[in-house]
Amino acid sequence: MTKYIVQMIDIYSGEILEDMDEEFDTYEEADEHSLECSSNFSAGAKVLELAGRPFCNPSDVGFIVTEK
């Protein structure tokens, strides 16, 4: 049975920055999780910005679904 994972990538180079920990049975579940990851990443970056700490710009990364 095919499994799917979500990966965070650099949108400019396509380099995989991180594999998210969960595996999903359907593409739809993984896609929903990728949207949640993107939202959480943006919220975390905003918190770091407000705290004056370095962060990776959310517009520089993307979350994609791939087969494992």
mmCIF file as Biopython writes it, N, C-alpha, C and O atoms, coordinates in Angstrom:
data_model
#
loop_
_atom_site.group_PDB
_atom_site.id
_atom_site.type_symbol
_atom_site.label_atom_id
_atom_site.label_alt_id
_atom_site.label_comp_id
_atom_site.label_asym_id
_atom_site.label_entity_id
_atom_site.label_seq_id
_atom_site.pdbx_PDB_ins_code
_atom_site.Cartn_x
_atom_site.Cartn_y
_atom_site.Cartn_z
_atom_site.occupancy
_atom_site.B_iso_or_equiv
_atom_site.auth_seq_id
_atom_site.auth_asym_id
_atom_site.pdbx_PDB_model_num
ATOM 1   N N  . MET A ? 1  ? 0.835  -1.175 0.000  1.0 0.0 1  A 1 
ATOM 2   C CA . MET A ? 1  ? 0.000  0.000  0.000  1.0 0.0 1  A 1 
ATOM 3   C C  . MET A ? 1  ? 0.889  1.251  0.000  1.0 0.0 1  A 1 
ATOM 4   O O  . MET A ? 1  ? 1.875  1.316  0.734  1.0 0.0 1  A 1 
ATOM 5   N N  . THR A ? 2  ? 0.543  2.215  -0.805 1.0 0.0 2  A 1 
ATOM 6   C CA . THR A ? 2  ? 1.306  3.452  -0.916 1.0 0.0 2  A 1 
ATOM 7   C C  . THR A ? 2  ? 1.098  4.317  0.317  1.0 0.0 2  A 1 
ATOM 8   O O  . THR A ? 2  ? -0.022 4.484  0.801  1.0 0.0 2  A 1 
ATOM 9   N N  . LYS A ? 3  ? 2.202  4.863  0.812  1.0 0.0 3  A 1 
ATOM 10  C CA . LYS A ? 3  ? 2.177  5.814  1.927  1.0 0.0 3  A 1 
ATOM 11  C C  . LYS A ? 3  ? 2.652  7.157  1.405  1.0 0.0 3  A 1 
ATOM 12  O O  . LYS A ? 3  ? 3.392  7.222  0.423  1.0 0.0 3  A 1 
ATOM 13  N N  . TYR A ? 4  ? 2.230  8.223  2.056  1.0 0.0 4  A 1 
ATOM 14  C CA . TYR A ? 4  ? 2.606  9.574  1.664  1.0 0.0 4  A 1 
ATOM 15  C C  . TYR A ? 4  ? 3.213  10.308 2.851  1.0 0.0 4  A 1 
ATOM 16  O O  . TYR A ? 4  ? 2.841  10.083 4.003  1.0 0.0 4  A 1 
ATOM 17  N N  . ILE A ? 5  ? 4.163  11.196 2.537  1.0 0.0 5  A 1 
ATOM 18  C CA . ILE A ? 5  ? 4.760  12.041 3.562  1.0 0.0 5  A 1 
ATOM 19  C C  . ILE A ? 5  ? 4.742  13.487 3.080  1.0 0.0 5  A 1 
ATOM 20  O O  . ILE A ? 5  ? 4.571  13.762 1.892  1.0 0.0 5  A 1 
ATOM 21  N N  . VAL A ? 6  ? 4.920  14.397 4.022  1.0 0.0 6  A 1 
ATOM 22  C CA . VAL A ? 6  ? 5.009  15.820 3.715  1.0 0.0 6  A 1 
ATOM 23  C C  . VAL A ? 6  ? 6.466  16.237 3.903  1.0 0.0 6  A 1 
ATOM 24  O O  . VAL A ? 6  ? 7.109  15.876 4.888  1.0 0.0 6  A 1 
ATOM 25  N N  . GLN A ? 7  ? 6.964  16.997 2.948  1.0 0.0 7  A 1 
ATOM 26  C CA . GLN A ? 7  ? 8.330  17.492 3.017  1.0 0.0 7  A 1 
ATOM 27  C C  . GLN A ? 7  ? 8.328  19.016 2.920  1.0 0.0 7  A 1 
ATOM 28  O O  . GLN A ? 7  ? 7.554  19.606 2.166  1.0 0.0 7  A 1 
ATOM 29  N N  . MET A ? 8  ? 9.213  19.636 3.700  1.0 0.0 8  A 1 
ATOM 30  C CA . MET A ? 8  ? 9.422  21.075 3.591  1.0 0.0 8  A 1 
ATOM 31  C C  . MET A ? 8  ? 10.579 21.273 2.623  1.0 0.0 8  A 1 
ATOM 32  O O  . MET A ? 8  ? 11.635 20.661 2.780  1.0 0.0 8  A 1 
ATOM 33  N N  . ILE A ? 9  ? 10.381 22.134 1.615  1.0 0.0 9  A 1 
ATOM 34  C CA . ILE A ? 9  ? 11.414 22.360 0.617  1.0 0.0 9  A 1 
ATOM 35  C C  . ILE A ? 9  ? 11.743 23.845 0.493  1.0 0.0 9  A 1 
ATOM 36  O O  . ILE A ? 9  ? 10.928 24.708 0.817  1.0 0.0 9  A 1 
ATOM 37  N N  . ASP A ? 10 ? 12.948 24.119 0.019  1.0 0.0 10 A 1 
ATOM 38  C CA . ASP A ? 10 ? 13.350 25.473 -0.364 1.0 0.0 10 A 1 
ATOM 39  C C  . ASP A ? 10 ? 12.722 25.715 -1.736 1.0 0.0 10 A 1 
ATOM 40  O O  . ASP A ? 10 ? 13.010 24.981 -2.681 1.0 0.0 10 A 1 
ATOM 41  N N  . ILE A ? 11 ? 11.877 26.724 -1.857 1.0 0.0 11 A 1 
ATOM 42  C CA . ILE A ? 11 ? 11.151 26.905 -3.124 1.0 0.0 11 A 1 
ATOM 43  C C  . ILE A ? 11 ? 12.049 27.372 -4.260 1.0 0.0 11 A 1 
ATOM 44  O O  . ILE A ? 11 ? 11.675 27.260 -5.428 1.0 0.0 11 A 1 
ATOM 45  N N  . TYR A ? 12 ? 13.220 27.892 -3.938 1.0 0.0 12 A 1 
ATOM 46  C CA . TYR A ? 12 ? 14.116 28.373 -4.988 1.0 0.0 12 A 1 
ATOM 47  C C  . TYR A ? 12 ? 15.004 27.261 -5.543 1.0 0.0 12 A 1 
ATOM 48  O O  . TYR A ? 12 ? 15.222 27.185 -6.752 1.0 0.0 12 A 1 
ATOM 49  N N  . SER A ? 13 ? 15.511 26.409 -4.673 1.0 0.0 13 A 1 
ATOM 50  C CA . SER A ? 13 ? 16.423 25.352 -5.120 1.0 0.0 13 A 1 
ATOM 51  C C  . SER A ? 13 ? 15.747 23.989 -5.242 1.0 0.0 13 A 1 
ATOM 52  O O  . SER A ? 13 ? 16.261 23.099 -5.920 1.0 0.0 13 A 1 
ATOM 53  N N  . GLY A ? 14 ? 14.601 23.823 -4.591 1.0 0.0 14 A 1 
ATOM 54  C CA . GLY A ? 14 ? 13.930 22.526 -4.578 1.0 0.0 14 A 1 
ATOM 55  C C  . GLY A ? 14 ? 14.525 21.565 -3.566 1.0 0.0 14 A 1 
ATOM 56  O O  . GLY A ? 14 ? 14.084 20.421 -3.457 1.0 0.0 14 A 1 
ATOM 57  N N  . GLU A ? 15 ? 15.529 22.026 -2.822 1.0 0.0 15 A 1 
ATOM 58  C CA . GLU A ? 15 ? 16.196 21.204 -1.812 1.0 0.0 15 A 1 
ATOM 59  C C  . GLU A ? 15 ? 15.224 20.830 -0.693 1.0 0.0 15 A 1 
ATOM 60  O O  . GLU A ? 15 ? 14.469 21.674 -0.210 1.0 0.0 15 A 1 
ATOM 61  N N  . ILE A ? 16 ? 15.248 19.577 -0.291 1.0 0.0 16 A 1 
ATOM 62  C CA . ILE A ? 16 ? 14.420 19.122 0.821  1.0 0.0 16 A 1 
ATOM 63  C C  . ILE A ? 16 ? 15.078 19.575 2.114  1.0 0.0 16 A 1 
ATOM 64  O O  . ILE A ? 16 ? 16.217 19.210 2.403  1.0 0.0 16 A 1 
ATOM 65  N N  . LEU A ? 17 ? 14.352 20.372 2.889  1.0 0.0 17 A 1 
ATOM 66  C CA . LEU A ? 17 ? 14.872 20.895 4.148  1.0 0.0 17 A 1 
ATOM 67  C C  . LEU A ? 17 ? 14.531 19.988 5.320  1.0 0.0 17 A 1 
ATOM 68  O O  . LEU A ? 17 ? 15.298 19.871 6.276  1.0 0.0 17 A 1 
ATOM 69  N N  . GLU A ? 18 ? 13.366 19.345 5.233  1.0 0.0 18 A 1 
ATOM 70  C CA . GLU A ? 18 ? 12.947 18.493 6.347  1.0 0.0 18 A 1 
ATOM 71  C C  . GLU A ? 18 ? 11.810 17.581 5.903  1.0 0.0 18 A 1 
ATOM 72  O O  . GLU A ? 18 ? 10.936 17.982 5.133  1.0 0.0 18 A 1 
ATOM 73  N N  . ASP A ? 19 ? 11.838 16.349 6.402  1.0 0.0 19 A 1 
ATOM 74  C CA . ASP A ? 19 ? 10.706 15.432 6.235  1.0 0.0 19 A 1 
ATOM 75  C C  . ASP A ? 19 ? 9.871  15.529 7.501  1.0 0.0 19 A 1 
ATOM 76  O O  . ASP A ? 19 ? 10.402 15.420 8.606  1.0 0.0 19 A 1 
ATOM 77  N N  . MET A ? 20 ? 8.580  15.732 7.349  1.0 0.0 20 A 1 
ATOM 78  C CA . MET A ? 20 ? 7.701  15.735 8.510  1.0 0.0 20 A 1 
ATOM 79  C C  . MET A ? 20 ? 7.585  14.303 9.018  1.0 0.0 20 A 1 
ATOM 80  O O  . MET A ? 20 ? 7.769  13.364 8.244  1.0 0.0 20 A 1 
ATOM 81  N N  . ASP A ? 21 ? 7.291  14.117 10.281 1.0 0.0 21 A 1 
ATOM 82  C CA . ASP A ? 21 ? 7.365  12.808 10.926 1.0 0.0 21 A 1 
ATOM 83  C C  . ASP A ? 21 ? 6.246  11.832 10.564 1.0 0.0 21 A 1 
ATOM 84  O O  . ASP A ? 21 ? 6.447  10.620 10.638 1.0 0.0 21 A 1 
ATOM 85  N N  . GLU A ? 22 ? 5.093  12.323 10.183 1.0 0.0 22 A 1 
ATOM 86  C CA . GLU A ? 22 ? 3.948  11.440 9.975  1.0 0.0 22 A 1 
ATOM 87  C C  . GLU A ? 22 ? 3.917  10.822 8.577  1.0 0.0 22 A 1 
ATOM 88  O O  . GLU A ? 22 ? 4.398  11.403 7.604  1.0 0.0 22 A 1 
ATOM 89  N N  . GLU A ? 23 ? 3.337  9.631  8.512  1.0 0.0 23 A 1 
ATOM 90  C CA . GLU A ? 23 ? 3.029  8.976  7.234  1.0 0.0 23 A 1 
ATOM 91  C C  . GLU A ? 23 ? 1.511  8.927  7.110  1.0 0.0 23 A 1 
ATOM 92  O O  . GLU A ? 23 ? 0.799  8.793  8.105  1.0 0.0 23 A 1 
ATOM 93  N N  . PHE A ? 24 ? 1.027  9.035  5.882  1.0 0.0 24 A 1 
ATOM 94  C CA . PHE A ? 24 ? -0.415 9.055  5.635  1.0 0.0 24 A 1 
ATOM 95  C C  . PHE A ? 24 ? -0.789 7.985  4.629  1.0 0.0 24 A 1 
ATOM 96  O O  . PHE A ? 24 ? -0.011 7.651  3.736  1.0 0.0 24 A 1 
ATOM 97  N N  . ASP A ? 25 ? -1.983 7.458  4.786  1.0 0.0 25 A 1 
ATOM 98  C CA . ASP A ? 25 ? -2.478 6.414  3.893  1.0 0.0 25 A 1 
ATOM 99  C C  . ASP A ? 25 ? -3.029 6.977  2.590  1.0 0.0 25 A 1 
ATOM 100 O O  . ASP A ? 25 ? -3.032 6.288  1.570  1.0 0.0 25 A 1 
ATOM 101 N N  . THR A ? 26 ? -3.498 8.231  2.614  1.0 0.0 26 A 1 
ATOM 102 C CA . THR A ? 26 ? -4.057 8.825  1.405  1.0 0.0 26 A 1 
ATOM 103 C C  . THR A ? 26 ? -3.372 10.151 1.100  1.0 0.0 26 A 1 
ATOM 104 O O  . THR A ? 26 ? -2.863 10.833 1.989  1.0 0.0 26 A 1 
ATOM 105 N N  . TYR A ? 27 ? -3.377 10.491 -0.174 1.0 0.0 27 A 1 
ATOM 106 C CA . TYR A ? 27 ? -2.814 11.764 -0.608 1.0 0.0 27 A 1 
ATOM 107 C C  . TYR A ? 27 ? -3.581 12.920 0.024  1.0 0.0 27 A 1 
ATOM 108 O O  . TYR A ? 27 ? -2.985 13.920 0.424  1.0 0.0 27 A 1 
ATOM 109 N N  . GLU A ? 28 ? -4.879 12.786 0.111  1.0 0.0 28 A 1 
ATOM 110 C CA . GLU A ? 28 ? -5.729 13.852 0.644  1.0 0.0 28 A 1 
ATOM 111 C C  . GLU A ? 28 ? -5.386 14.175 2.098  1.0 0.0 28 A 1 
ATOM 112 O O  . GLU A ? 28 ? -5.333 15.342 2.484  1.0 0.0 28 A 1 
ATOM 113 N N  . GLU A ? 29 ? -5.152 13.131 2.905  1.0 0.0 29 A 1 
ATOM 114 C CA . GLU A ? 29 ? -4.766 13.357 4.303  1.0 0.0 29 A 1 
ATOM 115 C C  . GLU A ? 29 ? -3.421 14.079 4.385  1.0 0.0 29 A 1 
ATOM 116 O O  . GLU A ? 29 ? -3.245 14.995 5.189  1.0 0.0 29 A 1 
ATOM 117 N N  . ALA A ? 30 ? -2.488 13.660 3.555  1.0 0.0 30 A 1 
ATOM 118 C CA . ALA A ? 30 ? -1.163 14.284 3.545  1.0 0.0 30 A 1 
ATOM 119 C C  . ALA A ? 30 ? -1.251 15.728 3.055  1.0 0.0 30 A 1 
ATOM 120 O O  . ALA A ? 30 ? -0.566 16.605 3.581  1.0 0.0 30 A 1 
ATOM 121 N N  . ASP A ? 31 ? -2.084 15.973 2.061  1.0 0.0 31 A 1 
ATOM 122 C CA . ASP A ? 31 ? -2.245 17.331 1.541  1.0 0.0 31 A 1 
ATOM 123 C C  . ASP A ? 31 ? -2.841 18.252 2.604  1.0 0.0 31 A 1 
ATOM 124 O O  . ASP A ? 31 ? -2.416 19.398 2.745  1.0 0.0 31 A 1 
ATOM 125 N N  . GLU A ? 32 ? -3.809 17.756 3.338  1.0 0.0 32 A 1 
ATOM 126 C CA . GLU A ? 32 ? -4.413 18.539 4.423  1.0 0.0 32 A 1 
ATOM 127 C C  . GLU A ? 32 ? -3.353 18.867 5.482  1.0 0.0 32 A 1 
ATOM 128 O O  . GLU A ? 32 ? -3.308 19.977 6.012  1.0 0.0 32 A 1 
ATOM 129 N N  . HIS A ? 33 ? -2.510 17.886 5.774  1.0 0.0 33 A 1 
ATOM 130 C CA . HIS A ? 33 ? -1.446 18.102 6.755  1.0 0.0 33 A 1 
ATOM 131 C C  . HIS A ? 33 ? -0.430 19.120 6.242  1.0 0.0 33 A 1 
ATOM 132 O O  . HIS A ? 33 ? 0.090  19.917 7.023  1.0 0.0 33 A 1 
ATOM 133 N N  . SER A ? 34 ? -0.143 19.104 4.947  1.0 0.0 34 A 1 
ATOM 134 C CA . SER A ? 34 ? 0.811  20.070 4.384  1.0 0.0 34 A 1 
ATOM 135 C C  . SER A ? 34 ? 0.297  21.501 4.543  1.0 0.0 34 A 1 
ATOM 136 O O  . SER A ? 34 ? 1.081  22.418 4.787  1.0 0.0 34 A 1 
ATOM 137 N N  . LEU A ? 35 ? -1.004 21.692 4.406  1.0 0.0 35 A 1 
ATOM 138 C CA . LEU A ? 35 ? -1.592 23.025 4.611  1.0 0.0 35 A 1 
ATOM 139 C C  . LEU A ? 35 ? -1.475 23.452 6.070  1.0 0.0 35 A 1 
ATOM 140 O O  . LEU A ? 35 ? -1.199 24.616 6.362  1.0 0.0 35 A 1 
ATOM 141 N N  . GLU A ? 36 ? -1.684 22.515 6.974  1.0 0.0 36 A 1 
ATOM 142 C CA . GLU A ? 36 ? -1.545 22.789 8.400  1.0 0.0 36 A 1 
ATOM 143 C C  . GLU A ? 36 ? -0.091 23.136 8.738  1.0 0.0 36 A 1 
ATOM 144 O O  . GLU A ? 36 ? 0.164  24.057 9.514  1.0 0.0 36 A 1 
ATOM 145 N N  . CYS A ? 37 ? 0.855  22.403 8.161  1.0 0.0 37 A 1 
ATOM 146 C CA . CYS A ? 37 ? 2.278  22.682 8.390  1.0 0.0 37 A 1 
ATOM 147 C C  . CYS A ? 37 ? 2.642  24.085 7.920  1.0 0.0 37 A 1 
ATOM 148 O O  . CYS A ? 37 ? 3.361  24.811 8.607  1.0 0.0 37 A 1 
ATOM 149 N N  . SER A ? 38 ? 2.149  24.458 6.757  1.0 0.0 38 A 1 
ATOM 150 C CA . SER A ? 38 ? 2.428  25.786 6.213  1.0 0.0 38 A 1 
ATOM 151 C C  . SER A ? 38 ? 1.879  26.875 7.124  1.0 0.0 38 A 1 
ATOM 152 O O  . SER A ? 38 ? 2.557  27.868 7.387  1.0 0.0 38 A 1 
ATOM 153 N N  . SER A ? 39 ? 0.668  26.693 7.600  1.0 0.0 39 A 1 
ATOM 154 C CA . SER A ? 39 ? 0.061  27.663 8.505  1.0 0.0 39 A 1 
ATOM 155 C C  . SER A ? 39 ? 0.831  27.765 9.815  1.0 0.0 39 A 1 
ATOM 156 O O  . SER A ? 39 ? 1.086  28.864 10.306 1.0 0.0 39 A 1 
ATOM 157 N N  . ASN A ? 40 ? 1.201  26.619 10.381 1.0 0.0 40 A 1 
ATOM 158 C CA . ASN A ? 40 ? 1.957  26.610 11.634 1.0 0.0 40 A 1 
ATOM 159 C C  . ASN A ? 40 ? 3.339  27.234 11.452 1.0 0.0 40 A 1 
ATOM 160 O O  . ASN A ? 40 ? 3.825  27.936 12.338 1.0 0.0 40 A 1 
ATOM 161 N N  . PHE A ? 41 ? 3.968  26.982 10.315 1.0 0.0 41 A 1 
ATOM 162 C CA . PHE A ? 41 ? 5.283  27.551 10.045 1.0 0.0 41 A 1 
ATOM 163 C C  . PHE A ? 41 ? 5.196  29.074 9.980  1.0 0.0 41 A 1 
ATOM 164 O O  . PHE A ? 41 ? 6.046  29.775 10.529 1.0 0.0 41 A 1 
ATOM 165 N N  . SER A ? 42 ? 4.175  29.577 9.311  1.0 0.0 42 A 1 
ATOM 166 C CA . SER A ? 42 ? 3.986  31.024 9.205  1.0 0.0 42 A 1 
ATOM 167 C C  . SER A ? 42 ? 3.732  31.651 10.571 1.0 0.0 42 A 1 
ATOM 168 O O  . SER A ? 42 ? 4.281  32.708 10.882 1.0 0.0 42 A 1 
ATOM 169 N N  . ALA A ? 43 ? 2.908  31.008 11.379 1.0 0.0 43 A 1 
ATOM 170 C CA . ALA A ? 43 ? 2.619  31.525 12.721 1.0 0.0 43 A 1 
ATOM 171 C C  . ALA A ? 43 ? 3.883  31.527 13.578 1.0 0.0 43 A 1 
ATOM 172 O O  . ALA A ? 43 ? 4.130  32.481 14.315 1.0 0.0 43 A 1 
ATOM 173 N N  . GLY A ? 44 ? 4.676  30.473 13.488 1.0 0.0 44 A 1 
ATOM 174 C CA . GLY A ? 44 ? 5.919  30.393 14.250 1.0 0.0 44 A 1 
ATOM 175 C C  . GLY A ? 44 ? 6.914  31.466 13.827 1.0 0.0 44 A 1 
ATOM 176 O O  . GLY A ? 44 ? 7.596  32.049 14.669 1.0 0.0 44 A 1 
ATOM 177 N N  . ALA A ? 45 ? 6.999  31.726 12.536 1.0 0.0 45 A 1 
ATOM 178 C CA . ALA A ? 45 ? 7.902  32.756 12.032 1.0 0.0 45 A 1 
ATOM 179 C C  . ALA A ? 45 ? 7.480  34.131 12.549 1.0 0.0 45 A 1 
ATOM 180 O O  . ALA A ? 45 ? 8.326  34.957 12.892 1.0 0.0 45 A 1 
ATOM 181 N N  . LYS A ? 46 ? 6.185  34.367 12.603 1.0 0.0 46 A 1 
ATOM 182 C CA . LYS A ? 46 ? 5.672  35.648 13.112 1.0 0.0 46 A 1 
ATOM 183 C C  . LYS A ? 46 ? 6.041  35.832 14.582 1.0 0.0 46 A 1 
ATOM 184 O O  . LYS A ? 46 ? 6.431  36.927 14.988 1.0 0.0 46 A 1 
ATOM 185 N N  . VAL A ? 47 ? 5.922  34.783 15.375 1.0 0.0 47 A 1 
ATOM 186 C CA . VAL A ? 47 ? 6.288  34.839 16.789 1.0 0.0 47 A 1 
ATOM 187 C C  . VAL A ? 47 ? 7.774  35.155 16.935 1.0 0.0 47 A 1 
ATOM 188 O O  . VAL A ? 47 ? 8.157  36.001 17.743 1.0 0.0 47 A 1 
ATOM 189 N N  . LEU A ? 48 ? 8.617  34.468 16.145 1.0 0.0 48 A 1 
ATOM 190 C CA . LEU A ? 48 ? 10.055 34.729 16.208 1.0 0.0 48 A 1 
ATOM 191 C C  . LEU A ? 48 ? 10.391 36.151 15.777 1.0 0.0 48 A 1 
ATOM 192 O O  . LEU A ? 48 ? 11.269 36.793 16.354 1.0 0.0 48 A 1 
ATOM 193 N N  . GLU A ? 49 ? 9.685  36.639 14.757 1.0 0.0 49 A 1 
ATOM 194 C CA . GLU A ? 49 ? 9.905  38.015 14.298 1.0 0.0 49 A 1 
ATOM 195 C C  . GLU A ? 49 ? 9.569  39.010 15.407 1.0 0.0 49 A 1 
ATOM 196 O O  . GLU A ? 49 ? 10.331 39.943 15.663 1.0 0.0 49 A 1 
ATOM 197 N N  . LEU A ? 50 ? 8.437  38.811 16.057 1.0 0.0 50 A 1 
ATOM 198 C CA . LEU A ? 50 ? 8.027  39.711 17.143 1.0 0.0 50 A 1 
ATOM 199 C C  . LEU A ? 50 ? 8.995  39.652 18.322 1.0 0.0 50 A 1 
ATOM 200 O O  . LEU A ? 50 ? 9.164  40.636 19.041 1.0 0.0 50 A 1 
ATOM 201 N N  . ALA A ? 51 ? 9.624  38.501 18.517 1.0 0.0 51 A 1 
ATOM 202 C CA . ALA A ? 51 ? 10.577 38.330 19.616 1.0 0.0 51 A 1 
ATOM 203 C C  . ALA A ? 51 ? 11.976 38.823 19.231 1.0 0.0 51 A 1 
ATOM 204 O O  . ALA A ? 51 ? 12.885 38.813 20.061 1.0 0.0 51 A 1 
ATOM 205 N N  . GLY A ? 52 ? 12.153 39.252 17.978 1.0 0.0 52 A 1 
ATOM 206 C CA . GLY A ? 52 ? 13.450 39.734 17.544 1.0 0.0 52 A 1 
ATOM 207 C C  . GLY A ? 52 ? 14.463 38.635 17.305 1.0 0.0 52 A 1 
ATOM 208 O O  . GLY A ? 52 ? 15.669 38.880 17.334 1.0 0.0 52 A 1 
ATOM 209 N N  . ARG A ? 53 ? 13.983 37.433 17.069 1.0 0.0 53 A 1 
ATOM 210 C CA . ARG A ? 53 ? 14.880 36.286 16.852 1.0 0.0 53 A 1 
ATOM 211 C C  . ARG A ? 53 ? 14.931 35.965 15.364 1.0 0.0 53 A 1 
ATOM 212 O O  . ARG A ? 53 ? 13.982 36.253 14.636 1.0 0.0 53 A 1 
ATOM 213 N N  . PRO A ? 54 ? 16.032 35.372 14.905 1.0 0.0 54 A 1 
ATOM 214 C CA . PRO A ? 54 ? 16.149 35.026 13.482 1.0 0.0 54 A 1 
ATOM 215 C C  . PRO A ? 54 ? 15.146 33.927 13.093 1.0 0.0 54 A 1 
ATOM 216 O O  . PRO A ? 54 ? 14.805 33.059 13.897 1.0 0.0 54 A 1 
ATOM 217 N N  . PHE A ? 55 ? 14.697 33.992 11.862 1.0 0.0 55 A 1 
ATOM 218 C CA . PHE A ? 55 ? 13.742 32.992 11.367 1.0 0.0 55 A 1 
ATOM 219 C C  . PHE A ? 55 ? 13.873 32.887 9.861  1.0 0.0 55 A 1 
ATOM 220 O O  . PHE A ? 55 ? 14.394 33.784 9.197  1.0 0.0 55 A 1 
ATOM 221 N N  . CYS A ? 56 ? 13.395 31.788 9.344  1.0 0.0 56 A 1 
ATOM 222 C CA . CYS A ? 56 ? 13.354 31.569 7.903  1.0 0.0 56 A 1 
ATOM 223 C C  . CYS A ? 56 ? 12.046 32.161 7.377  1.0 0.0 56 A 1 
ATOM 224 O O  . CYS A ? 56 ? 10.976 31.885 7.919  1.0 0.0 56 A 1 
ATOM 225 N N  . ASN A ? 57 ? 12.130 32.961 6.339  1.0 0.0 57 A 1 
ATOM 226 C CA . ASN A ? 57 ? 10.951 33.597 5.769  1.0 0.0 57 A 1 
ATOM 227 C C  . ASN A ? 57 ? 9.992  32.523 5.231  1.0 0.0 57 A 1 
ATOM 228 O O  . ASN A ? 57 ? 10.396 31.687 4.422  1.0 0.0 57 A 1 
ATOM 229 N N  . PRO A ? 58 ? 8.739  32.540 5.669  1.0 0.0 58 A 1 
ATOM 230 C CA . PRO A ? 58 ? 7.770  31.531 5.205  1.0 0.0 58 A 1 
ATOM 231 C C  . PRO A ? 58 ? 7.567  31.517 3.686  1.0 0.0 58 A 1 
ATOM 232 O O  . PRO A ? 58 ? 7.184  30.490 3.125  1.0 0.0 58 A 1 
ATOM 233 N N  . SER A ? 59 ? 7.818  32.639 3.023  1.0 0.0 59 A 1 
ATOM 234 C CA . SER A ? 59 ? 7.641  32.650 1.569  1.0 0.0 59 A 1 
ATOM 235 C C  . SER A ? 59 ? 8.795  31.961 0.839  1.0 0.0 59 A 1 
ATOM 236 O O  . SER A ? 59 ? 8.737  31.772 -0.376 1.0 0.0 59 A 1 
ATOM 237 N N  . ASP A ? 60 ? 9.847  31.586 1.580  1.0 0.0 60 A 1 
ATOM 238 C CA . ASP A ? 60 ? 10.991 30.899 0.986  1.0 0.0 60 A 1 
ATOM 239 C C  . ASP A ? 60 ? 10.885 29.377 1.049  1.0 0.0 60 A 1 
ATOM 240 O O  . ASP A ? 60 ? 11.719 28.672 0.481  1.0 0.0 60 A 1 
ATOM 241 N N  . VAL A ? 61 ? 9.870  28.874 1.730  1.0 0.0 61 A 1 
ATOM 242 C CA . VAL A ? 61 ? 9.702  27.426 1.861  1.0 0.0 61 A 1 
ATOM 243 C C  . VAL A ? 61 ? 8.324  27.004 1.383  1.0 0.0 61 A 1 
ATOM 244 O O  . VAL A ? 61 ? 7.391  27.806 1.344  1.0 0.0 61 A 1 
ATOM 245 N N  . GLY A ? 62 ? 8.213  25.750 1.025  1.0 0.0 62 A 1 
ATOM 246 C CA . GLY A ? 62 ? 6.938  25.173 0.632  1.0 0.0 62 A 1 
ATOM 247 C C  . GLY A ? 62 ? 6.809  23.793 1.236  1.0 0.0 62 A 1 
ATOM 248 O O  . GLY A ? 62 ? 7.797  23.189 1.654  1.0 0.0 62 A 1 
ATOM 249 N N  . PHE A ? 63 ? 5.600  23.304 1.278  1.0 0.0 63 A 1 
ATOM 250 C CA . PHE A ? 63 ? 5.344  21.963 1.824  1.0 0.0 63 A 1 
ATOM 251 C C  . PHE A ? 63 ? 4.694  21.147 0.709  1.0 0.0 63 A 1 
ATOM 252 O O  . PHE A ? 63 ? 3.667  21.534 0.151  1.0 0.0 63 A 1 
ATOM 253 N N  . ILE A ? 64 ? 5.317  20.009 0.398  1.0 0.0 64 A 1 
ATOM 254 C CA . ILE A ? 64 ? 4.830  19.165 -0.689 1.0 0.0 64 A 1 
ATOM 255 C C  . ILE A ? 64 ? 4.533  17.755 -0.175 1.0 0.0 64 A 1 
ATOM 256 O O  . ILE A ? 64 ? 5.070  17.321 0.844  1.0 0.0 64 A 1 
ATOM 257 N N  . VAL A ? 65 ? 3.688  17.072 -0.886 1.0 0.0 65 A 1 
ATOM 258 C CA . VAL A ? 65 ? 3.351  15.686 -0.572 1.0 0.0 65 A 1 
ATOM 259 C C  . VAL A ? 65 ? 4.083  14.786 -1.559 1.0 0.0 65 A 1 
ATOM 260 O O  . VAL A ? 65 ? 4.047  15.012 -2.769 1.0 0.0 65 A 1 
ATOM 261 N N  . THR A ? 66 ? 4.746  13.766 -1.028 1.0 0.0 66 A 1 
ATOM 262 C CA . THR A ? 66 ? 5.442  12.804 -1.878 1.0 0.0 66 A 1 
ATOM 263 C C  . THR A ? 66 ? 5.125  11.382 -1.427 1.0 0.0 66 A 1 
ATOM 264 O O  . THR A ? 66 ? 4.772  11.146 -0.271 1.0 0.0 66 A 1 
ATOM 265 N N  . GLU A ? 67 ? 5.254  10.453 -2.344 1.0 0.0 67 A 1 
ATOM 266 C CA . GLU A ? 67 ? 5.095  9.035  -1.995 1.0 0.0 67 A 1 
ATOM 267 C C  . GLU A ? 67 ? 6.334  8.575  -1.259 1.0 0.0 67 A 1 
ATOM 268 O O  . GLU A ? 67 ? 7.453  8.968  -1.590 1.0 0.0 67 A 1 
ATOM 269 N N  . LYS A ? 68 ? 6.125  7.742  -0.262 1.0 0.0 68 A 1 
ATOM 270 C CA . LYS A ? 68 ? 7.259  7.211  0.471  1.0 0.0 68 A 1 
ATOM 271 C C  . LYS A ? 68 ? 7.723  5.916  -0.130 1.0 0.0 68 A 1 
ATOM 272 O O  . LYS A ? 68 ? 8.679  5.316  0.361  1.0 0.0 68 A 1 
#
